[in-house]
């Protein structure tokens, strides 16, 4: 399993044109978000959450099928049906274990980077609102960041 190190990297300094555009957008709409493309934790781990969902559904199916066809252990012969439904359950269980492990390792880093990103763009929005012009914005905002 590959561990991915995740952190927020600040974008480059905005231009005068970008500043003017953002200033106008914020003036016209107080709810305007500079970072509209911000992804949530679900979108970052979409495959992992889908796999866990399918694994849970299969696990429920597995236990239902096993409880319907299980004879209490009196028949010691190998039943092909039990083998066919057990192998995907084992694979799904192992896959779920590794995915949960990955979520534990990477989840906090992704969450931290999303919080940093949100704080950065909220601070940028506030600095744009408070600034009189582009140079005032640069002196106040980029001095901090």
C-alpha angles and dihedrals in degrees: 000000000000118000113214118207109217130191138150115258114199116239121243122273113290120242128241090257092052090047091051092047092049092045090054094045092050091046091053096042121027090194092056113134118210092203102049093158095061109142123215127225090264094060091050093051098031095130092046094051091046091050091050090049093051090045092054091048091049091046090055090047089048094053092046092050092044093049092048096048102029111110098199096266097289093120107068096183121107110262112208091211092057090048092049094052095038098055095061089045090055092046091047091047093051091044091049091050092054093044092051088049090051092048090052093049099041102026097079092047092050091047092049092049091049091051091048091049092049092048091048095053093041089053089048091052091049091048091050091050093049096043125095096204143350097278091049089051093049093048093050103035105035091042088065096039 
